Amino acid sequence: MLHPDLARALAAAHIEDLHRAAARRDTIRLARRVAHEPHVAATPVATLRSASTRLRGRARGGLLGG
């Protein structure tokens, strides 16, 4: 017979394993669904944000490159 604390710890570990496996399945399912969706053109706002981010990255690099 297992000590009650050990039995409780094993049960908790098993439940955590089940949660991790479920999260992994959900992630894979979402990735497959996204991969099969048709690609949509970027919205003008997204395009501007992307350009702004690139420009800020260059400005930060400066002369030191970092």
mmCIF file of the N, C-alpha and C atoms, coordinates in Angstrom:
data_MODEL
# 
_entry.id   MODEL 
# 
loop_
_atom_site.group_PDB 
_atom_site.id 
_atom_site.type_symbol 
_atom_site.label_atom_id 
_atom_site.label_alt_id 
_atom_site.label_comp_id 
_atom_site.label_asym_id 
_atom_site.label_entity_id 
_atom_site.label_seq_id 
_atom_site.pdbx_PDB_ins_code 
_atom_site.Cartn_x 
_atom_site.Cartn_y 
_atom_site.Cartn_z 
_atom_site.occupancy 
_atom_site.B_iso_or_equiv 
_atom_site.pdbx_formal_charge 
_atom_site.auth_seq_id 
_atom_site.auth_comp_id 
_atom_site.auth_asym_id 
_atom_site.auth_atom_id 
_atom_site.pdbx_PDB_model_num 
ATOM 1   N N  . MET A 1 1  ? 0.848  -1.187 0.000   1.00 0.00 ? 1  MET A N  1 
ATOM 2   C CA . MET A 1 1  ? 0.000  0.000  0.000   1.00 0.00 ? 1  MET A CA 1 
ATOM 3   C C  . MET A 1 1  ? 0.885  1.239  0.000   1.00 0.00 ? 1  MET A C  1 
ATOM 4   N N  . LEU A 1 2  ? 0.513  2.184  -0.874  1.00 0.00 ? 2  LEU A N  1 
ATOM 5   C CA . LEU A 1 2  ? 1.284  3.418  -0.975  1.00 0.00 ? 2  LEU A CA 1 
ATOM 6   C C  . LEU A 1 2  ? 0.922  4.373  0.150   1.00 0.00 ? 2  LEU A C  1 
ATOM 7   N N  . HIS A 1 3  ? 1.908  5.143  0.516   1.00 0.00 ? 3  HIS A N  1 
ATOM 8   C CA . HIS A 1 3  ? 1.664  6.208  1.487   1.00 0.00 ? 3  HIS A CA 1 
ATOM 9   C C  . HIS A 1 3  ? 0.686  7.200  0.847   1.00 0.00 ? 3  HIS A C  1 
ATOM 10  N N  . PRO A 1 4  ? -0.254 7.746  1.607   1.00 0.00 ? 4  PRO A N  1 
ATOM 11  C CA . PRO A 1 4  ? -1.259 8.661  1.035   1.00 0.00 ? 4  PRO A CA 1 
ATOM 12  C C  . PRO A 1 4  ? -0.654 9.866  0.315   1.00 0.00 ? 4  PRO A C  1 
ATOM 13  N N  . ASP A 1 5  ? 0.436  10.417 0.848   1.00 0.00 ? 5  ASP A N  1 
ATOM 14  C CA . ASP A 1 5  ? 1.073  11.565 0.193   1.00 0.00 ? 5  ASP A CA 1 
ATOM 15  C C  . ASP A 1 5  ? 1.676  11.168 -1.155  1.00 0.00 ? 5  ASP A C  1 
ATOM 16  N N  . LEU A 1 6  ? 2.268  9.978  -1.204  1.00 0.00 ? 6  LEU A N  1 
ATOM 17  C CA . LEU A 1 6  ? 2.849  9.491  -2.447  1.00 0.00 ? 6  LEU A CA 1 
ATOM 18  C C  . LEU A 1 6  ? 1.752  9.221  -3.478  1.00 0.00 ? 6  LEU A C  1 
ATOM 19  N N  . ALA A 1 7  ? 0.665  8.610  -3.040  1.00 0.00 ? 7  ALA A N  1 
ATOM 20  C CA . ALA A 1 7  ? -0.451 8.341  -3.941  1.00 0.00 ? 7  ALA A CA 1 
ATOM 21  C C  . ALA A 1 7  ? -1.023 9.656  -4.495  1.00 0.00 ? 7  ALA A C  1 
ATOM 22  N N  . ARG A 1 8  ? -1.129 10.662 -3.635  1.00 0.00 ? 8  ARG A N  1 
ATOM 23  C CA . ARG A 1 8  ? -1.645 11.963 -4.054  1.00 0.00 ? 8  ARG A CA 1 
ATOM 24  C C  . ARG A 1 8  ? -0.691 12.612 -5.061  1.00 0.00 ? 8  ARG A C  1 
ATOM 25  N N  . ALA A 1 9  ? 0.620  12.520 -4.819  1.00 0.00 ? 9  ALA A N  1 
ATOM 26  C CA . ALA A 1 9  ? 1.612  13.097 -5.721  1.00 0.00 ? 9  ALA A CA 1 
ATOM 27  C C  . ALA A 1 9  ? 1.582  12.394 -7.083  1.00 0.00 ? 9  ALA A C  1 
ATOM 28  N N  . LEU A 1 10 ? 1.451  11.083 -7.071  1.00 0.00 ? 10 LEU A N  1 
ATOM 29  C CA . LEU A 1 10 ? 1.373  10.341 -8.331  1.00 0.00 ? 10 LEU A CA 1 
ATOM 30  C C  . LEU A 1 10 ? 0.113  10.709 -9.108  1.00 0.00 ? 10 LEU A C  1 
ATOM 31  N N  . ALA A 1 11 ? -0.992 10.862 -8.424  1.00 0.00 ? 11 ALA A N  1 
ATOM 32  C CA . ALA A 1 11 ? -2.242 11.250 -9.083  1.00 0.00 ? 11 ALA A CA 1 
ATOM 33  C C  . ALA A 1 11 ? -2.124 12.653 -9.678  1.00 0.00 ? 11 ALA A C  1 
ATOM 34  N N  . ALA A 1 12 ? -1.515 13.568 -8.941  1.00 0.00 ? 12 ALA A N  1 
ATOM 35  C CA . ALA A 1 12 ? -1.338 14.931 -9.445  1.00 0.00 ? 12 ALA A CA 1 
ATOM 36  C C  . ALA A 1 12 ? -0.432 14.943 -10.672 1.00 0.00 ? 12 ALA A C  1 
ATOM 37  N N  . ALA A 1 13 ? 0.634  14.155 -10.635 1.00 0.00 ? 13 ALA A N  1 
ATOM 38  C CA . ALA A 1 13 ? 1.550  14.081 -11.779 1.00 0.00 ? 13 ALA A CA 1 
ATOM 39  C C  . ALA A 1 13 ? 0.828  13.502 -12.996 1.00 0.00 ? 13 ALA A C  1 
ATOM 40  N N  . HIS A 1 14 ? 0.000  12.504 -12.773 1.00 0.00 ? 14 HIS A N  1 
ATOM 41  C CA . HIS A 1 14 ? -0.752 11.902 -13.877 1.00 0.00 ? 14 HIS A CA 1 
ATOM 42  C C  . HIS A 1 14 ? -1.715 12.914 -14.494 1.00 0.00 ? 14 HIS A C  1 
ATOM 43  N N  . ILE A 1 15 ? -2.385 13.678 -13.665 1.00 0.00 ? 15 ILE A N  1 
ATOM 44  C CA . ILE A 1 15 ? -3.318 14.696 -14.170 1.00 0.00 ? 15 ILE A CA 1 
ATOM 45  C C  . ILE A 1 15 ? -2.556 15.767 -14.956 1.00 0.00 ? 15 ILE A C  1 
ATOM 46  N N  . GLU A 1 16 ? -1.389 16.179 -14.460 1.00 0.00 ? 16 GLU A N  1 
ATOM 47  C CA . GLU A 1 16 ? -0.578 17.157 -15.186 1.00 0.00 ? 16 GLU A CA 1 
ATOM 48  C C  . GLU A 1 16 ? -0.159 16.609 -16.548 1.00 0.00 ? 16 GLU A C  1 
ATOM 49  N N  . ASP A 1 17 ? 0.212  15.332 -16.598 1.00 0.00 ? 17 ASP A N  1 
ATOM 50  C CA . ASP A 1 17 ? 0.565  14.703 -17.876 1.00 0.00 ? 17 ASP A CA 1 
ATOM 51  C C  . ASP A 1 17 ? -0.620 14.731 -18.840 1.00 0.00 ? 17 ASP A C  1 
ATOM 52  N N  . LEU A 1 18 ? -1.808 14.440 -18.324 1.00 0.00 ? 18 LEU A N  1 
ATOM 53  C CA . LEU A 1 18 ? -3.004 14.472 -19.172 1.00 0.00 ? 18 LEU A CA 1 
ATOM 54  C C  . LEU A 1 18 ? -3.266 15.875 -19.700 1.00 0.00 ? 18 LEU A C  1 
ATOM 55  N N  . HIS A 1 19 ? -3.084 16.887 -18.855 1.00 0.00 ? 19 HIS A N  1 
ATOM 56  C CA . HIS A 1 19 ? -3.280 18.275 -19.288 1.00 0.00 ? 19 HIS A CA 1 
ATOM 57  C C  . HIS A 1 19 ? -2.261 18.672 -20.350 1.00 0.00 ? 19 HIS A C  1 
ATOM 58  N N  . ARG A 1 20 ? -1.001 18.282 -20.154 1.00 0.00 ? 20 ARG A N  1 
ATOM 59  C CA . ARG A 1 20 ? 0.031  18.590 -21.148 1.00 0.00 ? 20 ARG A CA 1 
ATOM 60  C C  . ARG A 1 20 ? -0.271 17.932 -22.488 1.00 0.00 ? 20 ARG A C  1 
ATOM 61  N N  . ALA A 1 21 ? -0.711 16.671 -22.441 1.00 0.00 ? 21 ALA A N  1 
ATOM 62  C CA . ALA A 1 21 ? -1.039 15.959 -23.677 1.00 0.00 ? 21 ALA A CA 1 
ATOM 63  C C  . ALA A 1 21 ? -2.222 16.626 -24.380 1.00 0.00 ? 21 ALA A C  1 
ATOM 64  N N  . ALA A 1 22 ? -3.214 17.050 -23.625 1.00 0.00 ? 22 ALA A N  1 
ATOM 65  C CA . ALA A 1 22 ? -4.371 17.724 -24.219 1.00 0.00 ? 22 ALA A CA 1 
ATOM 66  C C  . ALA A 1 22 ? -3.954 19.049 -24.842 1.00 0.00 ? 22 ALA A C  1 
ATOM 67  N N  . ALA A 1 23 ? -3.098 19.789 -24.170 1.00 0.00 ? 23 ALA A N  1 
ATOM 68  C CA . ALA A 1 23 ? -2.628 21.066 -24.710 1.00 0.00 ? 23 ALA A CA 1 
ATOM 69  C C  . ALA A 1 23 ? -1.829 20.842 -25.987 1.00 0.00 ? 23 ALA A C  1 
ATOM 70  N N  . ARG A 1 24 ? -1.018 19.803 -26.015 1.00 0.00 ? 24 ARG A N  1 
ATOM 71  C CA . ARG A 1 24 ? -0.234 19.485 -27.211 1.00 0.00 ? 24 ARG A CA 1 
ATOM 72  C C  . ARG A 1 24 ? -1.166 19.142 -28.373 1.00 0.00 ? 24 ARG A C  1 
ATOM 73  N N  . ARG A 1 25 ? -2.192 18.329 -28.092 1.00 0.00 ? 25 ARG A N  1 
ATOM 74  C CA . ARG A 1 25 ? -3.157 17.982 -29.148 1.00 0.00 ? 25 ARG A CA 1 
ATOM 75  C C  . ARG A 1 25 ? -3.868 19.225 -29.663 1.00 0.00 ? 25 ARG A C  1 
ATOM 76  N N  . ASP A 1 26 ? -4.263 20.115 -28.751 1.00 0.00 ? 26 ASP A N  1 
ATOM 77  C CA . ASP A 1 26 ? -4.945 21.349 -29.163 1.00 0.00 ? 26 ASP A CA 1 
ATOM 78  C C  . ASP A 1 26 ? -4.031 22.216 -30.029 1.00 0.00 ? 26 ASP A C  1 
ATOM 79  N N  . THR A 1 27 ? -2.763 22.302 -29.648 1.00 0.00 ? 27 THR A N  1 
ATOM 80  C CA . THR A 1 27 ? -1.811 23.105 -30.413 1.00 0.00 ? 27 THR A CA 1 
ATOM 81  C C  . THR A 1 27 ? -1.637 22.530 -31.813 1.00 0.00 ? 27 THR A C  1 
ATOM 82  N N  . ILE A 1 28 ? -1.496 21.217 -31.906 1.00 0.00 ? 28 ILE A N  1 
ATOM 83  C CA . ILE A 1 28 ? -1.328 20.568 -33.205 1.00 0.00 ? 28 ILE A CA 1 
ATOM 84  C C  . ILE A 1 28 ? -2.577 20.757 -34.051 1.00 0.00 ? 28 ILE A C  1 
ATOM 85  N N  . ARG A 1 29 ? -3.735 20.605 -33.439 1.00 0.00 ? 29 ARG A N  1 
ATOM 86  C CA . ARG A 1 29 ? -4.997 20.770 -34.163 1.00 0.00 ? 29 ARG A CA 1 
ATOM 87  C C  . ARG A 1 29 ? -5.119 22.195 -34.701 1.00 0.00 ? 29 ARG A C  1 
ATOM 88  N N  . LEU A 1 30 ? -4.773 23.182 -33.876 1.00 0.00 ? 30 LEU A N  1 
ATOM 89  C CA . LEU A 1 30 ? -4.838 24.575 -34.307 1.00 0.00 ? 30 LEU A CA 1 
ATOM 90  C C  . LEU A 1 30 ? -3.845 24.838 -35.442 1.00 0.00 ? 30 LEU A C  1 
ATOM 91  N N  . ALA A 1 31 ? -2.627 24.308 -35.316 1.00 0.00 ? 31 ALA A N  1 
ATOM 92  C CA . ALA A 1 31 ? -1.613 24.517 -36.352 1.00 0.00 ? 31 ALA A CA 1 
ATOM 93  C C  . ALA A 1 31 ? -2.068 23.916 -37.681 1.00 0.00 ? 31 ALA A C  1 
ATOM 94  N N  . ARG A 1 32 ? -2.666 22.740 -37.633 1.00 0.00 ? 32 ARG A N  1 
ATOM 95  C CA . ARG A 1 32 ? -3.153 22.122 -38.875 1.00 0.00 ? 32 ARG A CA 1 
ATOM 96  C C  . ARG A 1 32 ? -4.276 22.937 -39.482 1.00 0.00 ? 32 ARG A C  1 
ATOM 97  N N  . ARG A 1 33 ? -5.168 23.438 -38.632 1.00 0.00 ? 33 ARG A N  1 
ATOM 98  C CA . ARG A 1 33 ? -6.294 24.226 -39.141 1.00 0.00 ? 33 ARG A CA 1 
ATOM 99  C C  . ARG A 1 33 ? -5.791 25.517 -39.783 1.00 0.00 ? 33 ARG A C  1 
ATOM 100 N N  . VAL A 1 34 ? -4.834 26.178 -39.138 1.00 0.00 ? 34 VAL A N  1 
ATOM 101 C CA . VAL A 1 34 ? -4.291 27.420 -39.679 1.00 0.00 ? 34 VAL A CA 1 
ATOM 102 C C  . VAL A 1 34 ? -3.544 27.152 -40.982 1.00 0.00 ? 34 VAL A C  1 
ATOM 103 N N  . ALA A 1 35 ? -2.825 26.036 -41.050 1.00 0.00 ? 35 ALA A N  1 
ATOM 104 C CA . ALA A 1 35 ? -2.053 25.712 -42.251 1.00 0.00 ? 35 ALA A CA 1 
ATOM 105 C C  . ALA A 1 35 ? -2.962 25.494 -43.451 1.00 0.00 ? 35 ALA A C  1 
ATOM 106 N N  . HIS A 1 36 ? -4.187 25.038 -43.230 1.00 0.00 ? 36 HIS A N  1 
ATOM 107 C CA . HIS A 1 36 ? -5.093 24.759 -44.336 1.00 0.00 ? 36 HIS A CA 1 
ATOM 108 C C  . HIS A 1 36 ? -6.011 25.921 -44.682 1.00 0.00 ? 36 HIS A C  1 
ATOM 109 N N  . GLU A 1 37 ? -5.962 27.004 -43.898 1.00 0.00 ? 37 GLU A N  1 
ATOM 110 C CA . GLU A 1 37 ? -6.794 28.165 -44.212 1.00 0.00 ? 37 GLU A CA 1 
ATOM 111 C C  . GLU A 1 37 ? -6.189 28.918 -45.386 1.00 0.00 ? 37 GLU A C  1 
ATOM 112 N N  . PRO A 1 38 ? -7.041 29.503 -46.238 1.00 0.00 ? 38 PRO A N  1 
ATOM 113 C CA . PRO A 1 38 ? -6.488 30.307 -47.333 1.00 0.00 ? 38 PRO A CA 1 
ATOM 114 C C  . PRO A 1 38 ? -5.797 31.544 -46.767 1.00 0.00 ? 38 PRO A C  1 
ATOM 115 N N  . HIS A 1 39 ? -4.718 31.943 -47.407 1.00 0.00 ? 39 HIS A N  1 
ATOM 116 C CA . HIS A 1 39 ? -3.987 33.126 -46.948 1.00 0.00 ? 39 HIS A CA 1 
ATOM 117 C C  . HIS A 1 39 ? -4.753 34.380 -47.340 1.00 0.00 ? 39 HIS A C  1 
ATOM 118 N N  . VAL A 1 40 ? -4.819 35.306 -46.408 1.00 0.00 ? 40 VAL A N  1 
ATOM 119 C CA . VAL A 1 40 ? -5.548 36.549 -46.630 1.00 0.00 ? 40 VAL A CA 1 
ATOM 120 C C  . VAL A 1 40 ? -4.537 37.679 -46.710 1.00 0.00 ? 40 VAL A C  1 
ATOM 121 N N  . ALA A 1 41 ? -4.761 38.608 -47.608 1.00 0.00 ? 41 ALA A N  1 
ATOM 122 C CA . ALA A 1 41 ? -3.852 39.745 -47.739 1.00 0.00 ? 41 ALA A CA 1 
ATOM 123 C C  . ALA A 1 41 ? -3.843 40.549 -46.439 1.00 0.00 ? 41 ALA A C  1 
ATOM 124 N N  . ALA A 1 42 ? -2.701 41.100 -46.130 1.00 0.00 ? 42 ALA A N  1 
ATOM 125 C CA . ALA A 1 42 ? -2.571 41.897 -44.911 1.00 0.00 ? 42 ALA A CA 1 
ATOM 126 C C  . ALA A 1 42 ? -3.402 43.167 -45.026 1.00 0.00 ? 42 ALA A C  1 
ATOM 127 N N  . THR A 1 43 ? -3.964 43.581 -43.932 1.00 0.00 ? 43 THR A N  1 
ATOM 128 C CA . THR A 1 43 ? -4.732 44.816 -43.912 1.00 0.00 ? 43 THR A CA 1 
ATOM 129 C C  . THR A 1 43 ? -3.767 45.999 -43.947 1.00 0.00 ? 43 THR A C  1 
ATOM 130 N N  . PRO A 1 44 ? -4.218 47.153 -44.382 1.00 0.00 ? 44 PRO A N  1 
ATOM 131 C CA . PRO A 1 44 ? -3.322 48.323 -44.426 1.00 0.00 ? 44 PRO A CA 1 
ATOM 132 C C  . PRO A 1 44 ? -2.704 48.645 -43.065 1.00 0.00 ? 44 PRO A C  1 
ATOM 133 N N  . VAL A 1 45 ? -3.489 48.473 -41.986 1.00 0.00 ? 45 VAL A N  1 
ATOM 134 C CA . VAL A 1 45 ? -2.955 48.779 -40.650 1.00 0.00 ? 45 VAL A CA 1 
ATOM 135 C C  . VAL A 1 45 ? -1.828 47.817 -40.310 1.00 0.00 ? 45 VAL A C  1 
ATOM 136 N N  . ALA A 1 46 ? -2.028 46.537 -40.614 1.00 0.00 ? 46 ALA A N  1 
ATOM 137 C CA . ALA A 1 46 ? -0.982 45.554 -40.329 1.00 0.00 ? 46 ALA A CA 1 
ATOM 138 C C  . ALA A 1 46 ? 0.270  45.849 -41.139 1.00 0.00 ? 46 ALA A C  1 
ATOM 139 N N  . THR A 1 47 ? 0.106  46.271 -42.380 1.00 0.00 ? 47 THR A N  1 
ATOM 140 C CA . THR A 1 47 ? 1.247  46.603 -43.222 1.00 0.00 ? 47 THR A CA 1 
ATOM 141 C C  . THR A 1 47 ? 2.012  47.788 -42.634 1.00 0.00 ? 47 THR A C  1 
ATOM 142 N N  . LEU A 1 48 ? 1.294  48.810 -42.187 1.00 0.00 ? 48 LEU A N  1 
ATOM 143 C CA . LEU A 1 48 ? 1.947  49.978 -41.597 1.00 0.00 ? 48 LEU A CA 1 
ATOM 144 C C  . LEU A 1 48 ? 2.667  49.617 -40.307 1.00 0.00 ? 48 LEU A C  1 
ATOM 145 N N  . ARG A 1 49 ? 2.029  48.790 -39.485 1.00 0.00 ? 49 ARG A N  1 
ATOM 146 C CA . ARG A 1 49 ? 2.679  48.393 -38.228 1.00 0.00 ? 49 ARG A CA 1 
ATOM 147 C C  . ARG A 1 49 ? 3.947  47.615 -38.512 1.00 0.00 ? 49 ARG A C  1 
ATOM 148 N N  . SER A 1 50 ? 3.887  46.732 -39.502 1.00 0.00 ? 50 SER A N  1 
ATOM 149 C CA . SER A 1 50 ? 5.049  45.935 -39.844 1.00 0.00 ? 50 SER A CA 1 
ATOM 150 C C  . SER A 1 50 ? 6.188  46.837 -40.313 1.00 0.00 ? 50 SER A C  1 
ATOM 151 N N  . ALA A 1 51 ? 5.876  47.802 -41.177 1.00 0.00 ? 51 ALA A N  1 
ATOM 152 C CA . ALA A 1 51 ? 6.903  48.719 -41.664 1.00 0.00 ? 51 ALA A CA 1 
ATOM 153 C C  . ALA A 1 51 ? 7.470  49.545 -40.520 1.00 0.00 ? 51 ALA A C  1 
ATOM 154 N N  . SER A 1 52 ? 6.601  49.990 -39.630 1.00 0.00 ? 52 SER A N  1 
ATOM 155 C CA . SER A 1 52 ? 7.041  50.788 -38.491 1.00 0.00 ? 52 SER A CA 1 
ATOM 156 C C  . SER A 1 52 ? 7.987  49.979 -37.607 1.00 0.00 ? 52 SER A C  1 
ATOM 157 N N  . THR A 1 53 ? 7.665  48.718 -37.383 1.00 0.00 ? 53 THR A N  1 
ATOM 158 C CA . THR A 1 53 ? 8.506  47.860 -36.552 1.00 0.00 ? 53 THR A CA 1 
ATOM 159 C C  . THR A 1 53 ? 9.872  47.670 -37.193 1.00 0.00 ? 53 THR A C  1 
ATOM 160 N N  . ARG A 1 54 ? 9.897  47.465 -38.507 1.00 0.00 ? 54 ARG A N  1 
ATOM 161 C CA . ARG A 1 54 ? 11.181 47.294 -39.196 1.00 0.00 ? 54 ARG A CA 1 
ATOM 162 C C  . ARG A 1 54 ? 12.026 48.558 -39.092 1.00 0.00 ? 54 ARG A C  1 
ATOM 163 N N  . LEU A 1 55 ? 11.392 49.706 -39.263 1.00 0.00 ? 55 LEU A N  1 
ATOM 164 C CA . LEU A 1 55 ? 12.138 50.955 -39.187 1.00 0.00 ? 55 LEU A CA 1 
ATOM 165 C C  . LEU A 1 55 ? 12.697 51.190 -37.787 1.00 0.00 ? 55 LEU A C  1 
ATOM 166 N N  . ARG A 1 56 ? 11.904 50.897 -36.777 1.00 0.00 ? 56 ARG A N  1 
ATOM 167 C CA . ARG A 1 56 ? 12.394 51.068 -35.403 1.00 0.00 ? 56 ARG A CA 1 
ATOM 168 C C  . ARG A 1 56 ? 13.565 50.138 -35.140 1.00 0.00 ? 56 ARG A C  1 
ATOM 169 N N  . GLY A 1 57 ? 13.506 48.923 -35.676 1.00 0.00 ? 57 GLY A N  1 
ATOM 170 C CA . GLY A 1 57 ? 14.610 47.979 -35.490 1.00 0.00 ? 57 GLY A CA 1 
ATOM 171 C C  . GLY A 1 57 ? 15.891 48.500 -36.085 1.00 0.00 ? 57 GLY A C  1 
ATOM 172 N N  . ARG A 1 58 ? 15.816 49.129 -37.259 1.00 0.00 ? 58 ARG A N  1 
ATOM 173 C CA . ARG A 1 58 ? 17.010 49.700 -37.898 1.00 0.00 ? 58 ARG A CA 1 
ATOM 174 C C  . ARG A 1 58 ? 17.539 50.865 -37.095 1.00 0.00 ? 58 ARG A C  1 
ATOM 175 N N  . ALA A 1 59 ? 16.627 51.689 -36.572 1.00 0.00 ? 59 ALA A N  1 
ATOM 176 C CA . ALA A 1 59 ? 17.055 52.861 -35.802 1.00 0.00 ? 59 ALA A CA 1 
ATOM 177 C C  . ALA A 1 59 ? 17.771 52.417 -34.533 1.00 0.00 ? 59 ALA A C  1 
ATOM 178 N N  . ARG A 1 60 ? 17.317 51.346 -33.915 1.00 0.00 ? 60 ARG A N  1 
ATOM 179 C CA . ARG A 1 60 ? 17.948 50.857 -32.690 1.00 0.00 ? 60 ARG A CA 1 
ATOM 180 C C  . ARG A 1 60 ? 19.335 50.310 -32.964 1.00 0.00 ? 60 ARG A C  1 
ATOM 181 N N  . GLY A 1 61 ? 19.503 49.691 -34.143 1.00 0.00 ? 61 GLY A N  1 
ATOM 182 C CA . GLY A 1 61 ? 20.804 49.109 -34.477 1.00 0.00 ? 61 GLY A CA 1 
ATOM 183 C C  . GLY A 1 61 ? 21.892 50.158 -34.497 1.00 0.00 ? 61 GLY A C  1 
ATOM 184 N N  . GLY A 1 62 ? 21.591 51.296 -35.063 1.00 0.00 ? 62 GLY A N  1 
ATOM 185 C CA . GLY A 1 62 ? 22.518 52.428 -35.085 1.00 0.00 ? 62 GLY A CA 1 
ATOM 186 C C  . GLY A 1 62 ? 23.901 52.042 -35.565 1.00 0.00 ? 62 GLY A C  1 
ATOM 187 N N  . LEU A 1 63 ? 24.883 52.748 -35.046 1.00 0.00 ? 63 LEU A N  1 
ATOM 188 C CA . LEU A 1 63 ? 26.253 52.514 -35.456 1.00 0.00 ? 63 LEU A CA 1 
ATOM 189 C C  . LEU A 1 63 ? 26.859 51.274 -34.829 1.00 0.00 ? 63 LEU A C  1 
ATOM 190 N N  . LEU A 1 64 ? 26.320 50.884 -33.686 1.00 0.00 ? 64 LEU A N  1 
ATOM 191 C CA . LEU A 1 64 ? 26.891 49.737 -32.972 1.00 0.00 ? 64 LEU A CA 1 
ATOM 192 C C  . LEU A 1 64 ? 26.338 48.421 -33.489 1.00 0.00 ? 64 LEU A C  1 
ATOM 193 N N  . GLY A 1 65 ? 25.248 48.456 -34.271 1.00 0.00 ? 65 GLY A N  1 
ATOM 194 C CA . GLY A 1 65 ? 24.701 47.237 -34.851 1.00 0.00 ? 65 GLY A CA 1 
ATOM 195 C C  . GLY A 1 65 ? 23.972 46.361 -33.869 1.00 0.00 ? 65 GLY A C  1 
ATOM 196 N N  . GLY A 1 66 ? 23.522 46.897 -32.766 1.00 0.00 ? 66 GLY A N  1 
ATOM 197 C CA . GLY A 1 66 ? 22.900 46.007 -31.808 1.00 0.00 ? 66 GLY A CA 1 
ATOM 198 C C  . GLY A 1 66 ? 21.687 46.560 -31.233 1.00 0.00 ? 66 GLY A C  1 
# 
